[in-house]
Amino acid sequence: MESEIEEEFVVQSQLAKMLGVSSSTVAKWSRDGVCGFPAPLRIGPNTQMAVKRWRKSDIRAWIRNQEGVRNVDFITKADKQS
């Protein structure tokens, strides 16, 4: 039997809340590639109708790679609050 991995995604406003920054900051980090910030996936039939989603696993990996950051538990805590 094939095992299926269920990927979790977040929208920009959720990601901003998880990181404790504004939604515009997330947009800027994403647009400018600040410190290797993960690019969102664009889901939809074309670029005009596409919605942006970030993989939680990509965000956790990015946080782990940031100097001085050792704990990504706050993402899980923020998820429970939303």
Jmol script that loads the backbone (N, CA, C; Angstrom):
load data "model"
ATOM      1  N   MET A   1       0.845  -1.193   0.000  1.00  0.00           N
ATOM      2  CA  MET A   1       0.000   0.000   0.000  1.00  0.00           C
ATOM      3  C   MET A   1       0.883   1.247   0.000  1.00  0.00           C
ATOM      4  N   GLU A   2       0.571   2.168  -0.873  1.00  0.00           N
ATOM      5  CA  GLU A   2       1.331   3.396  -0.990  1.00  0.00           C
ATOM      6  C   GLU A   2       0.969   4.344   0.146  1.00  0.00           C
ATOM      7  N   SER A   3       1.997   4.925   0.784  1.00  0.00           N
ATOM      8  CA  SER A   3       1.709   5.890   1.847  1.00  0.00           C
ATOM      9  C   SER A   3       1.559   7.272   1.231  1.00  0.00           C
ATOM     10  N   GLU A   4       0.565   7.966   1.676  1.00  0.00           N
ATOM     11  CA  GLU A   4       0.282   9.299   1.153  1.00  0.00           C
ATOM     12  C   GLU A   4       0.696  10.339   2.183  1.00  0.00           C
ATOM     13  N   ILE A   5       1.491  11.284   1.754  1.00  0.00           N
ATOM     14  CA  ILE A   5       1.930  12.357   2.648  1.00  0.00           C
ATOM     15  C   ILE A   5       1.005  13.536   2.437  1.00  0.00           C
ATOM     16  N   GLU A   6       0.409  13.979   3.520  1.00  0.00           N
ATOM     17  CA  GLU A   6      -0.490  15.132   3.436  1.00  0.00           C
ATOM     18  C   GLU A   6       0.293  16.389   3.778  1.00  0.00           C
ATOM     19  N   GLU A   7       0.411  17.268   2.825  1.00  0.00           N
ATOM     20  CA  GLU A   7       1.154  18.515   2.988  1.00  0.00           C
ATOM     21  C   GLU A   7       0.217  19.590   3.534  1.00  0.00           C
ATOM     22  N   GLU A   8       0.737  20.389   4.457  1.00  0.00           N
ATOM     23  CA  GLU A   8      -0.051  21.495   5.013  1.00  0.00           C
ATOM     24  C   GLU A   8       0.424  22.804   4.408  1.00  0.00           C
ATOM     25  N   PHE A   9      -0.546  23.670   4.098  1.00  0.00           N
ATOM     26  CA  PHE A   9      -0.252  24.955   3.480  1.00  0.00           C
ATOM     27  C   PHE A   9      -0.861  26.088   4.306  1.00  0.00           C
ATOM     28  N   VAL A  10      -0.293  27.281   4.158  1.00  0.00           N
ATOM     29  CA  VAL A  10      -0.848  28.470   4.809  1.00  0.00           C
ATOM     30  C   VAL A  10      -0.934  29.603   3.798  1.00  0.00           C
ATOM     31  N   VAL A  11      -1.869  30.508   4.033  1.00  0.00           N
ATOM     32  CA  VAL A  11      -1.993  31.715   3.214  1.00  0.00           C
ATOM     33  C   VAL A  11      -1.153  32.819   3.857  1.00  0.00           C
ATOM     34  N   GLN A  12      -0.995  33.907   3.154  1.00  0.00           N
ATOM     35  CA  GLN A  12      -0.118  34.987   3.601  1.00  0.00           C
ATOM     36  C   GLN A  12      -0.492  35.526   4.981  1.00  0.00           C
ATOM     37  N   SER A  13      -1.777  35.728   5.234  1.00  0.00           N
ATOM     38  CA  SER A  13      -2.188  36.288   6.535  1.00  0.00           C
ATOM     39  C   SER A  13      -1.886  35.312   7.674  1.00  0.00           C
ATOM     40  N   GLN A  14      -2.065  34.010   7.440  1.00  0.00           N
ATOM     41  CA  GLN A  14      -1.738  33.013   8.462  1.00  0.00           C
ATOM     42  C   GLN A  14      -0.233  32.985   8.719  1.00  0.00           C
ATOM     43  N   LEU A  15       0.534  33.045   7.649  1.00  0.00           N
ATOM     44  CA  LEU A  15       1.987  33.024   7.773  1.00  0.00           C
ATOM     45  C   LEU A  15       2.483  34.241   8.540  1.00  0.00           C
ATOM     46  N   ALA A  16       1.917  35.397   8.253  1.00  0.00           N
ATOM     47  CA  ALA A  16       2.290  36.621   8.968  1.00  0.00           C
ATOM     48  C   ALA A  16       2.027  36.466  10.461  1.00  0.00           C
ATOM     49  N   LYS A  17       0.879  35.908  10.808  1.00  0.00           N
ATOM     50  CA  LYS A  17       0.536  35.699  12.217  1.00  0.00           C
ATOM     51  C   LYS A  17       1.515  34.730  12.877  1.00  0.00           C
ATOM     52  N   MET A  18       1.849  33.650  12.171  1.00  0.00           N
ATOM     53  CA  MET A  18       2.789  32.662  12.709  1.00  0.00           C
ATOM     54  C   MET A  18       4.160  33.263  12.981  1.00  0.00           C
ATOM     55  N   LEU A  19       4.595  34.153  12.086  1.00  0.00           N
ATOM     56  CA  LEU A  19       5.930  34.734  12.209  1.00  0.00           C
ATOM     57  C   LEU A  19       5.957  36.004  13.048  1.00  0.00           C
ATOM     58  N   GLY A  20       4.782  36.524  13.371  1.00  0.00           N
ATOM     59  CA  GLY A  20       4.713  37.736  14.182  1.00  0.00           C
ATOM     60  C   GLY A  20       5.116  38.981  13.414  1.00  0.00           C
ATOM     61  N   VAL A  21       4.812  38.997  12.119  1.00  0.00           N
ATOM     62  CA  VAL A  21       5.107  40.152  11.271  1.00  0.00           C
ATOM     63  C   VAL A  21       3.846  40.532  10.506  1.00  0.00           C
ATOM     64  N   SER A  22       3.898  41.634   9.802  1.00  0.00           N
ATOM     65  CA  SER A  22       2.735  42.045   9.014  1.00  0.00           C
ATOM     66  C   SER A  22       2.660  41.244   7.715  1.00  0.00           C
ATOM     67  N   SER A  23       1.493  41.242   7.144  1.00  0.00           N
ATOM     68  CA  SER A  23       1.273  40.569   5.870  1.00  0.00           C
ATOM     69  C   SER A  23       2.131  41.201   4.768  1.00  0.00           C
ATOM     70  N   SER A  24       2.308  42.509   4.831  1.00  0.00           N
ATOM     71  CA  SER A  24       3.135  43.179   3.823  1.00  0.00           C
ATOM     72  C   SER A  24       4.611  42.785   3.963  1.00  0.00           C
ATOM     73  N   THR A  25       5.053  42.493   5.183  1.00  0.00           N
ATOM     74  CA  THR A  25       6.421  42.029   5.394  1.00  0.00           C
ATOM     75  C   THR A  25       6.623  40.663   4.745  1.00  0.00           C
ATOM     76  N   VAL A  26       5.648  39.770   4.908  1.00  0.00           N
ATOM     77  CA  VAL A  26       5.721  38.454   4.264  1.00  0.00           C
ATOM     78  C   VAL A  26       5.804  38.628   2.753  1.00  0.00           C
ATOM     79  N   ALA A  27       4.990  39.513   2.202  1.00  0.00           N
ATOM     80  CA  ALA A  27       4.998  39.765   0.757  1.00  0.00           C
ATOM     81  C   ALA A  27       6.369  40.267   0.304  1.00  0.00           C
ATOM     82  N   LYS A  28       6.938  41.190   1.072  1.00  0.00           N
ATOM     83  CA  LYS A  28       8.249  41.752   0.720  1.00  0.00           C
ATOM     84  C   LYS A  28       9.344  40.693   0.808  1.00  0.00           C
ATOM     85  N   TRP A  29       9.366  39.911   1.894  1.00  0.00           N
ATOM     86  CA  TRP A  29      10.367  38.864   2.045  1.00  0.00           C
ATOM     87  C   TRP A  29      10.267  37.874   0.890  1.00  0.00           C
ATOM     88  N   SER A  30       9.054  37.535   0.527  1.00  0.00           N
ATOM     89  CA  SER A  30       8.825  36.582  -0.553  1.00  0.00           C
ATOM     90  C   SER A  30       9.272  37.160  -1.895  1.00  0.00           C
ATOM     91  N   ARG A  31       8.884  38.376  -2.160  1.00  0.00           N
ATOM     92  CA  ARG A  31       9.216  39.047  -3.422  1.00  0.00           C
ATOM     93  C   ARG A  31      10.726  39.238  -3.571  1.00  0.00           C
ATOM     94  N   ASP A  32      11.381  39.647  -2.462  1.00  0.00           N
ATOM     95  CA  ASP A  32      12.803  39.967  -2.502  1.00  0.00           C
ATOM     96  C   ASP A  32      13.712  38.786  -2.186  1.00  0.00           C
ATOM     97  N   GLY A  33      13.117  37.655  -1.756  1.00  0.00           N
ATOM     98  CA  GLY A  33      13.929  36.488  -1.409  1.00  0.00           C
ATOM     99  C   GLY A  33      14.825  36.734  -0.204  1.00  0.00           C
ATOM    100  N   VAL A  34      14.337  37.489   0.763  1.00  0.00           N
ATOM    101  CA  VAL A  34      15.120  37.854   1.942  1.00  0.00           C
ATOM    102  C   VAL A  34      15.626  36.597   2.668  1.00  0.00           C
ATOM    103  N   CYS A  35      16.932  36.500   2.807  1.00  0.00           N
ATOM    104  CA  CYS A  35      17.567  35.397   3.536  1.00  0.00           C
ATOM    105  C   CYS A  35      17.042  34.033   3.108  1.00  0.00           C
ATOM    106  N   GLY A  36      16.757  33.876   1.840  1.00  0.00           N
ATOM    107  CA  GLY A  36      16.279  32.589   1.356  1.00  0.00           C
ATOM    108  C   GLY A  36      14.845  32.262   1.726  1.00  0.00           C
ATOM    109  N   PHE A  37      14.052  33.300   2.032  1.00  0.00           N
ATOM    110  CA  PHE A  37      12.650  33.072   2.400  1.00  0.00           C
ATOM    111  C   PHE A  37      11.958  32.287   1.290  1.00  0.00           C
ATOM    112  N   PRO A  38      11.208  31.246   1.660  1.00  0.00           N
ATOM    113  CA  PRO A  38      10.576  30.390   0.655  1.00  0.00           C
ATOM    114  C   PRO A  38       9.574  31.134  -0.233  1.00  0.00           C
ATOM    115  N   ALA A  39       9.601  30.808  -1.496  1.00  0.00           N
ATOM    116  CA  ALA A  39       8.627  31.360  -2.430  1.00  0.00           C
ATOM    117  C   ALA A  39       7.315  30.593  -2.274  1.00  0.00           C
ATOM    118  N   PRO A  40       6.207  31.266  -2.459  1.00  0.00           N
ATOM    119  CA  PRO A  40       4.922  30.561  -2.365  1.00  0.00           C
ATOM    120  C   PRO A  40       4.668  29.724  -3.616  1.00  0.00           C
ATOM    121  N   LEU A  41       3.803  28.752  -3.467  1.00  0.00           N
ATOM    122  CA  LEU A  41       3.299  28.024  -4.623  1.00  0.00           C
ATOM    123  C   LEU A  41       2.155  28.840  -5.188  1.00  0.00           C
ATOM    124  N   ARG A  42       2.045  28.880  -6.464  1.00  0.00           N
ATOM    125  CA  ARG A  42       0.922  29.561  -7.108  1.00  0.00           C
ATOM    126  C   ARG A  42      -0.001  28.478  -7.641  1.00  0.00           C
ATOM    127  N   ILE A  43      -1.196  28.422  -7.055  1.00  0.00           N
ATOM    128  CA  ILE A  43      -2.143  27.363  -7.376  1.00  0.00           C
ATOM    129  C   ILE A  43      -3.318  27.961  -8.137  1.00  0.00           C
ATOM    130  N   GLY A  44      -3.536  27.477  -9.323  1.00  0.00           N
ATOM    131  CA  GLY A  44      -4.641  27.973 -10.124  1.00  0.00           C
ATOM    132  C   GLY A  44      -4.388  27.807 -11.606  1.00  0.00           C
ATOM    133  N   PRO A  45      -5.397  28.099 -12.415  1.00  0.00           N
ATOM    134  CA  PRO A  45      -5.302  27.859 -13.846  1.00  0.00           C
ATOM    135  C   PRO A  45      -4.355  28.814 -14.583  1.00  0.00           C
ATOM    136  N   ASN A  46      -4.142  29.993 -14.045  1.00  0.00           N
ATOM    137  CA  ASN A  46      -3.213  30.939 -14.675  1.00  0.00           C
ATOM    138  C   ASN A  46      -2.717  31.924 -13.626  1.00  0.00           C
ATOM    139  N   THR A  47      -1.734  32.729 -13.979  1.00  0.00           N
ATOM    140  CA  THR A  47      -1.131  33.624 -12.990  1.00  0.00           C
ATOM    141  C   THR A  47      -2.090  34.679 -12.462  1.00  0.00           C
ATOM    142  N   GLN A  48      -3.056  35.101 -13.254  1.00  0.00           N
ATOM    143  CA  GLN A  48      -3.999  36.119 -12.790  1.00  0.00           C
ATOM    144  C   GLN A  48      -4.979  35.561 -11.752  1.00  0.00           C
ATOM    145  N   MET A  49      -5.310  34.290 -11.868  1.00  0.00           N
ATOM    146  CA  MET A  49      -6.288  33.679 -10.956  1.00  0.00           C
ATOM    147  C   MET A  49      -5.636  32.822  -9.869  1.00  0.00           C
ATOM    148  N   ALA A  50      -4.323  32.692  -9.917  1.00  0.00           N
ATOM    149  CA  ALA A  50      -3.624  31.826  -8.979  1.00  0.00           C
ATOM    150  C   ALA A  50      -3.677  32.398  -7.559  1.00  0.00           C
ATOM    151  N   VAL A  51      -3.724  31.509  -6.599  1.00  0.00           N
ATOM    152  CA  VAL A  51      -3.639  31.899  -5.195  1.00  0.00           C
ATOM    153  C   VAL A  51      -2.279  31.451  -4.673  1.00  0.00           C
ATOM    154  N   LYS A  52      -1.744  32.209  -3.727  1.00  0.00           N
ATOM    155  CA  LYS A  52      -0.436  31.887  -3.156  1.00  0.00           C
ATOM    156  C   LYS A  52      -0.607  31.100  -1.868  1.00  0.00           C
ATOM    157  N   ARG A  53       0.169  30.039  -1.753  1.00  0.00           N
ATOM    158  CA  ARG A  53       0.195  29.215  -0.545  1.00  0.00           C
ATOM    159  C   ARG A  53       1.644  28.845  -0.246  1.00  0.00           C
ATOM    160  N   TRP A  54       1.982  28.815   1.034  1.00  0.00           N
ATOM    161  CA  TRP A  54       3.310  28.384   1.460  1.00  0.00           C
ATOM    162  C   TRP A  54       3.196  27.038   2.147  1.00  0.00           C
ATOM    163  N   ARG A  55       4.149  26.164   1.891  1.00  0.00           N
ATOM    164  CA  ARG A  55       4.216  24.878   2.601  1.00  0.00           C
ATOM    165  C   ARG A  55       4.745  25.143   4.009  1.00  0.00           C
ATOM    166  N   LYS A  56       4.053  24.594   5.009  1.00  0.00           N
ATOM    167  CA  LYS A  56       4.527  24.756   6.386  1.00  0.00           C
ATOM    168  C   LYS A  56       5.914  24.137   6.549  1.00  0.00           C
ATOM    169  N   SER A  57       6.157  23.026   5.871  1.00  0.00           N
ATOM    170  CA  SER A  57       7.469  22.378   5.983  1.00  0.00           C
ATOM    171  C   SER A  57       8.586  23.293   5.458  1.00  0.00           C
ATOM    172  N   ASP A  58       8.315  24.049   4.399  1.00  0.00           N
ATOM    173  CA  ASP A  58       9.311  25.000   3.877  1.00  0.00           C
ATOM    174  C   ASP A  58       9.570  26.126   4.869  1.00  0.00           C
ATOM    175  N   ILE A  59       8.507  26.601   5.512  1.00  0.00           N
ATOM    176  CA  ILE A  59       8.647  27.679   6.497  1.00  0.00           C
ATOM    177  C   ILE A  59       9.433  27.197   7.705  1.00  0.00           C
ATOM    178  N   ARG A  60       9.120  25.998   8.195  1.00  0.00           N
ATOM    179  CA  ARG A  60       9.867  25.447   9.337  1.00  0.00           C
ATOM    180  C   ARG A  60      11.346  25.297   9.007  1.00  0.00           C
ATOM    181  N   ALA A  61      11.648  24.790   7.817  1.00  0.00           N
ATOM    182  CA  ALA A  61      13.042  24.627   7.403  1.00  0.00           C
ATOM    183  C   ALA A  61      13.746  25.982   7.330  1.00  0.00           C
ATOM    184  N   TRP A  62      13.041  26.990   6.805  1.00  0.00           N
ATOM    185  CA  TRP A  62      13.625  28.333   6.726  1.00  0.00           C
ATOM    186  C   TRP A  62      13.941  28.863   8.120  1.00  0.00           C
ATOM    187  N   ILE A  63      13.014  28.673   9.049  1.00  0.00           N
ATOM    188  CA  ILE A  63      13.237  29.146  10.414  1.00  0.00           C
ATOM    189  C   ILE A  63      14.442  28.451  11.033  1.00  0.00           C
ATOM    190  N   ARG A  64      14.526  27.134  10.867  1.00  0.00           N
ATOM    191  CA  ARG A  64      15.657  26.382  11.423  1.00  0.00           C
ATOM    192  C   ARG A  64      16.990  26.892  10.884  1.00  0.00           C
ATOM    193  N   ASN A  65      16.990  27.363   9.648  1.00  0.00           N
ATOM    194  CA  ASN A  65      18.230  27.833   9.033  1.00  0.00           C
ATOM    195  C   ASN A  65      18.613  29.258   9.415  1.00  0.00           C
ATOM    196  N   GLN A  66      17.739  29.944  10.113  1.00  0.00           N
ATOM    197  CA  GLN A  66      18.048  31.312  10.515  1.00  0.00           C
ATOM    198  C   GLN A  66      18.972  31.299  11.732  1.00  0.00           C
ATOM    199  N   GLU A  67      19.989  32.100  11.680  1.00  0.00           N
ATOM    200  CA  GLU A  67      20.967  32.152  12.760  1.00  0.00           C
ATOM    201  C   GLU A  67      20.304  32.493  14.091  1.00  0.00           C
ATOM    202  N   GLY A  68      20.596  31.726  15.098  1.00  0.00           N
ATOM    203  CA  GLY A  68      20.097  31.993  16.434  1.00  0.00           C
ATOM    204  C   GLY A  68      18.695  31.466  16.705  1.00  0.00           C
ATOM    205  N   VAL A  69      18.023  30.927  15.708  1.00  0.00           N
ATOM    206  CA  VAL A  69      16.675  30.394  15.917  1.00  0.00           C
ATOM    207  C   VAL A  69      16.780  28.889  16.039  1.00  0.00           C
ATOM    208  N   ARG A  70      16.348  28.368  17.169  1.00  0.00           N
ATOM    209  CA  ARG A  70      16.486  26.938  17.405  1.00  0.00           C
ATOM    210  C   ARG A  70      15.161  26.234  17.633  1.00  0.00           C
ATOM    211  N   ASN A  71      14.083  26.990  17.783  1.00  0.00           N
ATOM    212  CA  ASN A  71      12.816  26.365  18.145  1.00  0.00           C
ATOM    213  C   ASN A  71      11.708  26.864  17.234  1.00  0.00           C
ATOM    214  N   VAL A  72      11.006  25.939  16.576  1.00  0.00           N
ATOM    215  CA  VAL A  72       9.924  26.329  15.679  1.00  0.00           C
ATOM    216  C   VAL A  72       8.564  25.967  16.270  1.00  0.00           C
ATOM    217  N   ASP A  73       8.522  25.709  17.567  1.00  0.00           N
ATOM    218  CA  ASP A  73       7.267  25.333  18.215  1.00  0.00           C
ATOM    219  C   ASP A  73       6.206  26.415  18.110  1.00  0.00           C
ATOM    220  N   PHE A  74       6.619  27.686  17.990  1.00  0.00           N
ATOM    221  CA  PHE A  74       5.604  28.763  17.951  1.00  0.00           C
ATOM    222  C   PHE A  74       4.701  28.618  16.746  1.00  0.00           C
ATOM    223  N   ILE A  75       5.146  27.985  15.669  1.00  0.00           N
ATOM    224  CA  ILE A  75       4.289  27.774  14.512  1.00  0.00           C
ATOM    225  C   ILE A  75       3.142  26.857  14.883  1.00  0.00           C
ATOM    226  N   THR A  76       3.462  25.790  15.584  1.00  0.00           N
ATOM    227  CA  THR A  76       2.414  24.849  16.010  1.00  0.00           C
ATOM    228  C   THR A  76       1.444  25.532  16.965  1.00  0.00           C
ATOM    229  N   LYS A  77       1.950  26.349  17.882  1.00  0.00           N
ATOM    230  CA  LYS A  77       1.091  27.058  18.825  1.00  0.00           C
ATOM    231  C   LYS A  77       0.167  28.029  18.090  1.00  0.00           C
ATOM    232  N   ALA A  78       0.693  28.745  17.106  1.00  0.00           N
ATOM    233  CA  ALA A  78      -0.127  29.694  16.350  1.00  0.00           C
ATOM    234  C   ALA A  78      -1.194  28.952  15.553  1.00  0.00           C
ATOM    235  N   ASP A  79      -0.861  27.770  15.053  1.00  0.00           N
ATOM    236  CA  ASP A  79      -1.840  26.981  14.306  1.00  0.00           C
ATOM    237  C   ASP A  79      -3.035  26.642  15.176  1.00  0.00           C
ATOM    238  N   LYS A  80      -2.794  26.287  16.412  1.00  0.00           N
ATOM    239  CA  LYS A  80      -3.866  25.901  17.323  1.00  0.00           C
ATOM    240  C   LYS A  80      -4.774  27.071  17.670  1.00  0.00           C
ATOM    241  N   GLN A  81      -4.216  28.289  17.616  1.00  0.00           N
ATOM    242  CA  GLN A  81      -5.008  29.485  17.948  1.00  0.00           C
ATOM    243  C   GLN A  81      -5.883  29.927  16.793  1.00  0.00           C
ATOM    244  N   SER A  82      -5.503  29.563  15.548  1.00  0.00           N
ATOM    245  CA  SER A  82      -6.288  30.043  14.400  1.00  0.00           C
ATOM    246  C   SER A  82      -7.429  29.120  14.061  1.00  0.00           C
TER     247      SER A  82
END
end "model"
wireframe off; spacefill off
backbone 0.3
color backbone group
